[in-house]
Amino acid sequence: MPVDLKVSIYEKDRKVGAIVKALAFEISGPSSAAGASKDFLEKNGYYIFHFPSQQDATRFREAVAKYLPGLLTSVE
């Protein structure tokens, strides 16, 4: 079952956003980051990532927690 995760990016920081997108891409390929553009981040302050399974979504959550301090991102 597909899972969408919303990741808020502190102060709409594009560099942090790029790291989060890279983690999603590494875990689940390019389709996971479809629509995660710099314009979307600037307008909304978050990205939405699409994962094909709960397992991939969990791996992504764990990677974000491991590589990025909680101050910079939050995953919902």
Backbone as JSON Lines, residues from 0, in Angstrom:
{"i":0,"aa":"M","n":[0.85,-1.19,0.0],"ca":[0.0,0.0,0.0],"c":[0.89,1.25,0.0]}
{"i":1,"aa":"P","n":[0.67,2.17,-0.92],"ca":[1.49,3.39,-1.01],"c":[1.36,4.27,0.24]}
{"i":2,"aa":"V","n":[2.44,4.96,0.57],"ca":[2.48,5.83,1.73],"c":[3.05,7.19,1.3]}
{"i":3,"aa":"D","n":[2.35,8.26,1.65],"ca":[2.85,9.62,1.42],"c":[3.3,10.2,2.75]}
{"i":4,"aa":"L","n":[4.46,10.85,2.73],"ca":[4.99,11.49,3.93],"c":[5.26,12.97,3.64]}
{"i":5,"aa":"K","n":[4.84,13.81,4.55],"ca":[5.09,15.25,4.46],"c":[6.31,15.56,5.32]}
{"i":6,"aa":"V","n":[7.29,16.24,4.73],"ca":[8.5,16.61,5.45],"c":[8.61,18.13,5.45]}
{"i":7,"aa":"S","n":[8.46,18.72,6.63],"ca":[8.62,20.17,6.77],"c":[10.1,20.5,6.82]}
{"i":8,"aa":"I","n":[10.49,21.56,6.12],"ca":[11.89,21.98,6.0],"c":[12.06,23.31,6.72]}
{"i":9,"aa":"Y","n":[12.94,23.36,7.7],"ca":[13.19,24.56,8.5],"c":[13.57,25.74,7.6]}
{"i":10,"aa":"E","n":[12.83,26.82,7.76],"ca":[13.06,28.07,7.01],"c":[13.13,27.87,5.5]}
{"i":11,"aa":"K","n":[12.46,26.84,5.0],"ca":[12.41,26.56,3.56],"c":[13.8,26.46,2.94]}
{"i":12,"aa":"D","n":[14.74,25.95,3.71],"ca":[16.14,25.86,3.29],"c":[16.3,24.85,2.16]}
{"i":13,"aa":"R","n":[16.68,25.34,0.99],"ca":[16.8,24.49,-0.19],"c":[17.9,23.44,-0.07]}
{"i":14,"aa":"K","n":[18.94,23.74,0.65],"ca":[20.02,22.75,0.82],"c":[19.55,21.58,1.67]}
{"i":15,"aa":"V","n":[18.82,21.88,2.73],"ca":[18.24,20.81,3.55],"c":[17.23,20.01,2.7]}
{"i":16,"aa":"G","n":[16.44,20.72,1.93],"ca":[15.49,20.06,1.05],"c":[16.17,19.13,0.06]}
{"i":17,"aa":"A","n":[17.31,19.54,-0.45],"ca":[18.06,18.7,-1.4],"c":[18.54,17.42,-0.73]}
{"i":18,"aa":"I","n":[18.95,17.52,0.51],"ca":[19.39,16.32,1.25],"c":[18.22,15.37,1.45]}
{"i":19,"aa":"V","n":[17.08,15.92,1.84],"ca":[15.9,15.09,2.06],"c":[15.47,14.41,0.75]}
{"i":20,"aa":"K","n":[15.48,15.17,-0.34],"ca":[15.13,14.58,-1.64],"c":[16.11,13.48,-2.03]}
{"i":21,"aa":"A","n":[17.38,13.68,-1.76],"ca":[18.38,12.66,-2.08],"c":[18.13,11.39,-1.27]}
{"i":22,"aa":"L","n":[17.76,11.52,-0.02],"ca":[17.45,10.34,0.79],"c":[16.25,9.59,0.23]}
{"i":23,"aa":"A","n":[15.2,10.32,-0.14],"ca":[14.02,9.68,-0.72],"c":[14.38,8.96,-2.02]}
{"i":24,"aa":"F","n":[15.16,9.63,-2.86],"ca":[15.58,9.06,-4.13],"c":[16.39,7.78,-3.91]}
{"i":25,"aa":"E","n":[17.3,7.81,-2.97],"ca":[18.16,6.66,-2.68],"c":[17.34,5.46,-2.18]}
{"i":26,"aa":"I","n":[16.32,5.73,-1.42],"ca":[15.52,4.66,-0.84],"c":[14.51,4.09,-1.82]}
{"i":27,"aa":"S","n":[13.92,4.97,-2.62],"ca":[12.8,4.49,-3.43],"c":[12.78,4.97,-4.88]}
{"i":28,"aa":"G","n":[13.84,5.6,-5.33],"ca":[13.91,6.01,-6.73],"c":[13.26,7.34,-7.01]}
{"i":29,"aa":"P","n":[13.31,7.76,-8.28],"ca":[12.87,9.11,-8.65],"c":[11.37,9.36,-8.44]}
{"i":30,"aa":"S","n":[10.55,8.35,-8.53],"ca":[9.1,8.58,-8.37],"c":[8.74,9.02,-6.96]}
{"i":31,"aa":"S","n":[9.59,8.7,-5.98],"ca":[9.29,9.09,-4.6],"c":[9.34,10.6,-4.4]}
{"i":32,"aa":"A","n":[10.12,11.28,-5.23],"ca":[10.29,12.72,-5.08],"c":[9.56,13.53,-6.16]}
{"i":33,"aa":"A","n":[8.64,12.88,-6.88],"ca":[7.89,13.58,-7.92],"c":[7.15,14.77,-7.32]}
{"i":34,"aa":"G","n":[7.33,15.93,-7.91],"ca":[6.65,17.14,-7.45],"c":[7.41,17.92,-6.38]}
{"i":35,"aa":"A","n":[8.53,17.39,-5.92],"ca":[9.31,18.07,-4.87],"c":[10.27,19.07,-5.52]}
{"i":36,"aa":"S","n":[9.71,20.18,-5.96],"ca":[10.5,21.2,-6.64],"c":[10.85,22.34,-5.69]}
{"i":37,"aa":"K","n":[11.84,23.12,-6.07],"ca":[12.22,24.26,-5.24],"c":[11.08,25.26,-5.14]}
{"i":38,"aa":"D","n":[10.29,25.4,-6.19],"ca":[9.14,26.32,-6.15],"c":[8.09,25.84,-5.15]}
{"i":39,"aa":"F","n":[7.86,24.52,-5.11],"ca":[6.91,23.96,-4.15],"c":[7.39,24.22,-2.72]}
{"i":40,"aa":"L","n":[8.67,24.0,-2.48],"ca":[9.23,24.24,-1.15],"c":[9.11,25.7,-0.76]}
{"i":41,"aa":"E","n":[9.44,26.59,-1.66],"ca":[9.37,28.02,-1.37],"c":[7.95,28.46,-1.03]}
{"i":42,"aa":"K","n":[6.99,27.91,-1.72],"ca":[5.59,28.27,-1.49],"c":[5.03,27.65,-0.21]}
{"i":43,"aa":"N","n":[5.37,26.38,0.06],"ca":[4.71,25.62,1.12],"c":[5.56,25.35,2.36]}
{"i":44,"aa":"G","n":[6.88,25.32,2.22],"ca":[7.74,25.04,3.36],"c":[7.89,23.56,3.68]}
{"i":45,"aa":"Y","n":[7.42,22.73,2.79],"ca":[7.53,21.28,2.99],"c":[7.54,20.57,1.63]}
{"i":46,"aa":"Y","n":[7.91,19.3,1.68],"ca":[7.81,18.42,0.52],"c":[6.9,17.26,0.89]}
{"i":47,"aa":"I","n":[6.3,16.65,-0.11],"ca":[5.55,15.41,0.08],"c":[6.25,14.35,-0.75]}
{"i":48,"aa":"F","n":[6.6,13.25,-0.09],"ca":[7.26,12.14,-0.75],"c":[6.33,10.95,-0.82]}
{"i":49,"aa":"H","n":[6.47,10.17,-1.89],"ca":[5.56,9.06,-2.19],"c":[6.36,7.76,-2.18]}
{"i":50,"aa":"F","n":[5.97,6.85,-1.3],"ca":[6.68,5.57,-1.19],"c":[5.73,4.43,-1.52]}
{"i":51,"aa":"P","n":[6.23,3.41,-2.19],"ca":[5.36,2.31,-2.61],"c":[4.95,1.39,-1.46]}
{"i":52,"aa":"S","n":[5.65,1.47,-0.33],"ca":[5.34,0.57,0.78],"c":[5.64,1.23,2.12]}
{"i":53,"aa":"Q","n":[5.05,0.66,3.16],"ca":[5.32,1.13,4.51],"c":[6.78,0.89,4.86]}
{"i":54,"aa":"Q","n":[7.35,-0.19,4.36],"ca":[8.75,-0.51,4.63],"c":[9.66,0.6,4.11]}
{"i":55,"aa":"D","n":[9.44,1.07,2.88],"ca":[10.26,2.16,2.34],"c":[10.04,3.45,3.12]}
{"i":56,"aa":"A","n":[8.8,3.72,3.51],"ca":[8.5,4.92,4.29],"c":[9.24,4.88,5.63]}
{"i":57,"aa":"T","n":[9.27,3.73,6.25],"ca":[9.98,3.57,7.52],"c":[11.48,3.76,7.34]}
{"i":58,"aa":"R","n":[12.03,3.18,6.29],"ca":[13.46,3.36,6.0],"c":[13.78,4.84,5.79]}
{"i":59,"aa":"F","n":[12.89,5.56,5.1],"ca":[13.08,6.99,4.87],"c":[13.05,7.76,6.19]}
{"i":60,"aa":"R","n":[12.07,7.5,7.04],"ca":[11.99,8.17,8.34],"c":[13.28,7.95,9.13]}
{"i":61,"aa":"E","n":[13.76,6.72,9.13],"ca":[14.98,6.4,9.87],"c":[16.19,7.14,9.29]}
{"i":62,"aa":"A","n":[16.27,7.23,7.97],"ca":[17.38,7.93,7.33],"c":[17.35,9.43,7.65]}
{"i":63,"aa":"V","n":[16.17,10.02,7.61],"ca":[16.05,11.45,7.94],"c":[16.49,11.67,9.39]}
{"i":64,"aa":"A","n":[16.04,10.82,10.29],"ca":[16.41,10.96,11.71],"c":[17.92,10.78,11.9]}
{"i":65,"aa":"K","n":[18.52,9.9,11.13],"ca":[19.96,9.63,11.27],"c":[20.82,10.76,10.73]}
{"i":66,"aa":"Y","n":[20.45,11.31,9.58],"ca":[21.32,12.26,8.88],"c":[20.98,13.72,9.09]}
{"i":67,"aa":"L","n":[19.8,14.03,9.6],"ca":[19.39,15.42,9.77],"c":[18.88,15.66,11.18]}
{"i":68,"aa":"P","n":[19.39,16.68,11.85],"ca":[18.89,17.0,13.19],"c":[17.41,17.36,13.16]}
{"i":69,"aa":"G","n":[16.7,17.06,14.21],"ca":[15.27,17.34,14.3],"c":[14.9,18.8,14.08]}
{"i":70,"aa":"L","n":[15.8,19.71,14.36],"ca":[15.53,21.13,14.17],"c":[15.31,21.46,12.69]}
{"i":71,"aa":"L","n":[15.94,20.73,11.79],"ca":[15.92,21.06,10.38],"c":[14.7,20.47,9.64]}
{"i":72,"aa":"T","n":[14.2,19.36,10.12],"ca":[13.08,18.7,9.44],"c":[12.12,18.08,10.44]}
{"i":73,"aa":"S","n":[10.9,17.86,9.99],"ca":[9.96,17.02,10.74],"c":[9.17,16.22,9.72]}
{"i":74,"aa":"V","n":[9.0,14.95,10.02],"ca":[8.3,14.04,9.1],"c":[6.93,13.73,9.69]}
{"i":75,"aa":"E","n":[5.9,13.92,8.88],"ca":[4.52,13.62,9.32],"c":[3.94,12.52,8.47]}
